[in-house]
């Protein structure tokens, strides 16, 4: 899945959807570190603020948790939103 700049969906939502899909398919397991903002910038060609918004969205939805000075990690399955 790639970011589609012609899609009307905001880019941060597209990046969040990519990571969410990696979590759902098991490519990222609970307690795995998700890609850093710097890595998202490199991988998807987005601005750092866009990457930050994507992580905030995933955190608000309950897919990831952010630990200060450590990074963002996939939440335990029991904390995931109902699918």
C-alpha positions in Angstrom: 0.0 0.0 0.0 1.4 3.4 -1.0 0.5 7.0 -0.4 -1.7 8.3 -3.3 -1.3 12.0 -3.6 -4.3 12.2 -6.0 -6.6 10.5 -3.5 -8.7 13.1 -1.6 -8.1 11.3 1.7 -5.6 13.3 3.8 -2.1 11.9 3.5 -1.7 11.4 7.3 -4.8 9.2 7.2 -3.3 7.2 4.4 -0.1 6.7 6.3 -2.1 5.7 9.4 -4.1 3.2 7.2 -0.9 1.6 6.0 0.4 1.1 9.6 -3.0 -0.1 10.7 -3.1 -2.7 8.0 0.4 -3.9 9.0 -0.9 -4.3 12.5 -4.1 -6.2 11.4 -2.2 -8.5 9.1 0.4 -9.3 11.8 3.4 -7.7 10.1 3.6 -5.6 13.2 2.9 -7.5 16.4 1.7 -6.2 19.8 4.6 -4.4 21.6 6.6 -4.1 18.3 7.9 -0.6 17.7 6.2 1.1 14.8 8.3 3.0 12.3 9.7 6.2 13.6 8.6 9.6 12.2 12.0 9.8 10.4 11.4 6.3 8.9 7.9 7.3 7.7 9.3 10.4 6.1 11.8 8.3 4.2 9.4 5.4 3.4 6.4 7.5 2.3 7.9 10.8 1.3 5.8 12.8 3.7 6.5 15.7 6.0 7.5 15.0 9.7 4.2 16.7 10.8 2.3 14.4 8.6 4.0 11.4 10.2 3.3 12.8 13.6 -0.4 13.3 12.8 -0.6 9.6 11.6 0.9 8.4 14.9 -1.5 10.6 16.9 -4.4 9.2 15.0 -3.4 5.6 15.6 -2.8 6.4 19.3 -6.3 8.1 19.6 -7.9 5.0 17.9 -6.1 2.7 20.4 -3.8 0.9 17.9 -0.5 2.2 19.3 0.8 3.6 22.6 3.6 6.1 22.8 6.1 5.9 25.6 8.1 9.1 26.3 11.7 8.9 25.3 11.1 5.4 23.9 8.9 5.7 20.9 5.5 4.3 19.7 4.6 0.7 19.9 1.7 -1.6 18.8 -0.8 -1.8 21.7 -1.8 -5.1 23.2 -4.6 -6.8 21.2 -7.1 -6.3 24.1 -6.7 -2.5 23.6 -7.4 -2.5 19.9 -10.6 -1.0 18.7 -13.5 -3.4 17.9 -13.2 -4.6 14.3 
